[in-house]
């Protein structure tokens, strides 16, 4: 994760042709001191369209993660489940068939972004905003089709 004040790095999967569905593998939020602590979150967005979507709820993780080390993210998405891992620790599993049906026959794209939290950085000198970049060291798409 990048180091700095008021950061909002994220890795997520979104449908290539509609929104939702969306799988937030991680949304991380650093505070005014640059700490992430338990502000590493997963979320799943499903529903018929942007106005009628619903979230399965953001769930905070990170109490077991040293954010100064490499974070290994994994997302397994099948017709039977969505599983999200941080450093081989299962953080989230979705097995509800009603929720999973929104992902049927969807082509998903991976999005990696780093944003700033305006409410945190408003009075922070530019030199303190980011002192280390978000780096992707490896990416594997293990897509298999039955």
Buried (B, 14 or more C-beta within 10 A) or exposed (E): BBBBBBBBBBBBBBBEEEEBBBBBBBBBBBBBEBEBBEBBBBBBBBBEEEEEBEEBEEBEBBEEBEBEEEBEBBBEBEEEEBBBBBBEEEBBEBEEEEBBEBBEEBEBEEEEEBEBBEEBBEEBEEEBBBEEEBEEEEEEEEEEEE
